Amino acid sequence: MLRVVVDYETGTEQVDLDTIAELSQGVSEALDKDDPLPDVDSYELEVSTPGATRPLTEPRHFRRNMGRLLEIERAGEPVLSARLKEVDDDGVTVAEIKPAPKKGMVPKTGPDTHIPYASITRARVQVEFSHTEE
């Protein structure tokens, strides 16, 4: 199995299916031509994106997800659900999203908080089916 994961270095544009298909074709042709695996009779090639809920581990990952809802874990702190507002060299600024007290009520948004990268033990995007900017 040869797995190739593609993503853009900057910006918030998502890699589309046509691009994935083109890259898959190109990698397959290069592997067939150059035969870098002479001792392998066959292989399975998988070309994909990192996925919507991949862990955010580098500043560029956070930059690509501006405005999205994140789940952030920090050592000794409760898990934080927050909207990503800003990204800088030291960390991220988020607005905590507090759960609605009752079903059907709008969740509350807390004040902006800066979180240093060093204190983040795990962060990932939360998939939302609908979102309107406040």
C-alpha positions as MATLAB code, in Angstrom:
seq = 'MLRVVVDYETGTEQVDLDTIAELSQGVSEALDKDDPLPDVDSYELEVSTPGATRPLTEPRHFRRNMGRLLEIERAGEPVLSARLKEVDDDGVTVAEIKPAPKKGMVPKTGPDTHIPYASITRARVQVEFSHTEE';
ca = [
       0.000    0.000    0.000;
       1.385    3.363   -1.008;
      -0.558    6.217    0.563;
      -0.072    9.806   -0.659;
      -1.763   12.589    1.325;
      -2.031   15.964   -0.438;
      -2.860   19.403    0.894;
      -2.160   23.007   -0.002;
       0.669   24.730    1.877;
      -1.310   27.948    2.378;
      -4.814   29.343    1.959;
      -8.132   27.810    2.839;
      -8.969   26.224   -0.524;
      -9.736   22.514   -0.354;
      -8.152   19.992   -2.734;
     -10.923   18.950   -5.143;
     -11.610   15.508   -6.637;
     -10.296   16.486  -10.078;
      -6.951   17.437   -8.544;
      -6.847   14.170   -6.577;
      -7.534   12.216   -9.797;
      -4.805   14.093  -11.712;
      -2.278   13.507   -8.933;
      -3.219    9.848   -8.667;
      -2.745    9.384  -12.423;
       0.603   11.216  -12.355;
       1.985    9.263   -9.412;
       0.802    5.986  -10.934;
       2.472    6.765  -14.279;
       5.722    7.780  -12.551;
       5.749    4.573  -10.495;
       5.067    2.437  -13.580;
       7.783    4.199  -15.605;
      10.563    4.369  -13.017;
       9.694    1.113  -11.194;
      11.101    2.227   -7.810;
       9.821   -1.008   -6.234;
      11.461   -3.728   -8.392;
      10.895   -6.468   -5.799;
       7.167   -5.733   -5.523;
       4.837   -7.434   -8.029;
       1.886   -5.165   -7.341;
       0.912   -2.282   -5.143;
      -2.187   -0.365   -4.183;
      -1.976    3.417   -4.592;
      -4.195    5.642   -2.453;
      -4.178    9.412   -3.010;
      -6.313   11.463   -0.632;
      -6.525   14.602    1.485;
      -5.829   14.584    5.230;
      -9.563   14.728    5.935;
     -11.750   17.210    7.726;
     -11.006   15.984   11.237;
      -7.264   15.423   11.005;
      -5.214   16.639   13.982;
      -3.990   20.224   13.658;
      -0.296   20.051   14.528;
       1.352   22.972   12.722;
       0.572   26.697   12.503;
      -0.263   26.289    8.788;
      -2.950   23.732    9.694;
      -4.599   26.288   11.954;
      -4.284   29.048    9.309;
      -6.095   26.861    6.796;
      -9.011   26.494    9.203;
      -9.754   30.115   10.106;
     -13.364   30.579   11.183;
     -13.982   26.903   11.814;
     -15.111   25.270   15.026;
     -12.274   23.438   16.788;
     -12.014   20.969   19.631;
      -8.890   21.845   21.609;
      -7.318   19.760   24.364;
      -4.816   21.276   26.797;
      -2.983   19.574   29.653;
      -4.953   19.840   32.884;
      -7.824   21.765   31.245;
     -11.276   20.666   30.093;
     -11.750   20.123   26.347;
     -12.568   23.430   24.697;
     -14.984   23.868   21.804;
     -14.107   27.176   20.147;
     -14.257   29.137   16.905;
     -10.800   29.919   15.446;
     -10.428   33.695   15.112;
      -6.696   34.403   14.577;
      -3.405   32.572   14.152;
       0.004   34.039   14.940;
       3.559   32.775   15.468;
       2.927   31.966   19.140;
      -0.543   30.429   19.116;
      -4.191   30.834   18.238;
      -6.982   33.152   19.311;
     -10.351   31.490   19.723;
     -13.815   32.318   21.001;
     -15.203   29.550   23.211;
     -18.573   28.171   22.143;
     -20.549   27.265   25.255;
     -23.328   24.693   24.785;
     -26.899   25.957   24.695;
     -28.644   25.510   28.056;
     -31.672   23.929   26.376;
     -32.335   22.207   23.091;
     -33.238   24.729   20.404;
     -31.450   27.622   22.093;
     -28.449   29.313   20.489;
     -25.034   28.440   21.989;
     -23.226   31.297   23.768;
     -19.928   32.659   22.481;
     -17.283   33.534   25.064;
     -14.606   36.217   24.847;
     -11.574   35.844   22.590;
      -8.781   33.866   24.250;
      -5.181   33.405   23.069;
      -3.846   29.859   23.456;
      -0.113   29.222   22.946;
       0.787   26.280   20.694;
       2.911   24.827   23.506;
      -0.174   24.325   25.687;
      -2.224   22.544   22.997;
      -1.970   18.771   23.340;
      -4.520   18.005   20.599;
      -6.675   20.067   18.254;
      -8.993   19.161   15.412;
     -11.785   20.660   13.358;
     -15.344   19.838   14.345;
     -17.546   19.123   11.343;
     -20.508   21.502   11.185;
     -23.494   21.014    8.935;
     -24.545   24.654    9.143;
     -22.880   27.760   10.480;
     -23.652   31.438   10.265;
     -21.119   34.112   11.179;
     -21.961   36.138   14.250;
];
